[in-house]
Amino acid sequence: MSVFATGSGTGSWPGTSARQAAEVVVGELAGALAHLVELPARGVGADTIGRAGGLLIDVAIDTVPRGYRITARPGAVTRRAASLLDEDIDALEEAWETAGLRGSGRAVKVQAPGPVTLAAELELANGHRAITDAGAVRDLAASLAEGVAAHRATVSRRLDTPVVVQFDEPSLPAALAGRLAGVTALSPVHPIDEALATTLLDSCAAAAGADVMVHSCAAELPWKVLLRSGIHAVSVDAATLQAADLDGLAEFVDAGRTVMLGVVAAEAPTRRPSVEEVAATAVAVIDRLGFARSALRERIGISPACGLAGATPAWARAAVELARNVAEAFVDDPEAI
């Protein structure tokens, strides 16, 4: 059974307390796939791209009005990102130990920006996106791959448990389609080549030394790129899937890989749905793939549709609880849901 064929969260979490967040995530997902929390509400260095400041090797970042920029040497932003990441690992280790899970063999997931999204969102010194410079893209991917490998190894050692990796690629569809905005109308950002995108994903996945999943809650996922890559799983927002996506999704599963369906709302609905209602949303997608449900019990995972940073703490807890319960129900008796 794939390590991703279970319930999990996508990474981001509401609030600013790493300890409280880790306690909830481990408590709700210890029997599924718990994850290292990300708390963007803490500000600079805590969001998806800022997090890279604590991961990249020999590459530093700083803030600019539009986000983050690559800089020549580490400064306050890079140090803050590294400090926040250390705080999150400390909190997860404490919660893991308290739950008696050290050495249990249960996997934990860590998240990082994917190589294409990182290059798309980081600026060069001249203000242009790093993705416009082939050398910068190559250097960033190599730095990210090395940094994530070291990060995964650290978490695995401290928790004494297997660690899998999720690369967040929300900008991947836009980068491939040429929809990224340039600094001015006279400096467009040309589409990234599909072969290059595949190579970047593969280099990071190979370096990670673990099972790797790509997560994106953006529409129009590039299934050809995902299929050609060596990644083990894809996490998608089920609400963004169109008829054209189903063939790619089915082919991905048919290749023996896993899809984690985001079917739990990322923000609290007016009424908490039941496990059966959330399961029905997942089954509506699964049944359209043309496989027997029993054949997919080891290839489908369940998660919130996207990050939970904008949710209330109560709904964040409920969302991952629902994801876990639906995933367990599907594994126990896929024909019954």
Steps between C-alpha positions, in 0.01 A plus 500: 500500500633844410598717796285773343184286478369629829375820660725803540517878498665711233736681735390851594310555824329794674647689793853569618567230761709218359451292813121519495486427128733200528297357787181514293655364180672212676190428706270486196736349243739278693314196366509642148763741360589777744696796367732777606282808535551831318364812672492789248329728755839543665600720206830529313679168460199291596307483169569250223769702321643654816541150638760442231728741684544231764554222246718630219872421508736788416210713376356781712177699468371837610166679476393741228161669444376213282629217718852359523827554314821301473785681678877463511526412869272387783325772698218537747239338273704186437583470870135548596383234252754252639401583859129447429570169329704384800213604728256293294724193510543535877122515543442196278768301682342584836151402383632182339682401817199579720278284279741209541571481126881509499620192318144403404580491130209730419597745229498878535474748213703816453421767242713735290440726200554311177785602267278659235288697747811612690662630181173661393448687827853603601640817343849557371699810595368672185138448607421232240373158600777246548322272255605736218867410554602144412806510724301624796239228449769233495676637808176536697391146420836359607496703823141397574570133433797500736316697766187284495709183518676632809170617651334162445797320654494728805130445565535126447790480746332710767169313483659162427241439229471502118444842341340567162516825305236721342603763247245781469459608137212752481680697226582199281195526268549876450873460436441237231220699337690829494254672732754642744507881496826676420636814665348702216293427193823521300670224698273195473579176677522233234357153568735253661573194290318183608818295480676746728213494750519119507876510550470748787237288676702184448822651631331611820312172540816294451695706751225480762575133557137423584154460352408834345165665427424816302215710636313769308152634552523698176287406200629352174765270643763393243435128503755427226775649713382320811479168316849534350652590834611254763276633777296248693179692567300811412276699735219694331195708584215284374287809433743620231493175301339524159405222260838540328681431829341161553695326225829627641399410852392151394824446309698615802323247724527230234876550509494380861518843660278673754261794490403685814161661443434830672131464580472667842432874483801713596277752678215420735164440327177621658438143618753232577456222243480138603759241412249352253454836323874556460545141390232549235702788350807279476305207358348726233853554368619146556206342317563720195849355463362167383678279753337273753502671838671200656787543255556855623494443875881511502530788250270773630566731795276769648590852614362852531463674164788737570694650790319569826674827589177696443284266705400533863694270735182305569433440130864412430476224759165384361631505142791266563280280718253468212782426256629223725157348557408499131835345405455230764147426380618467142777259593276291728213461253522700175174359367304620802564872462 
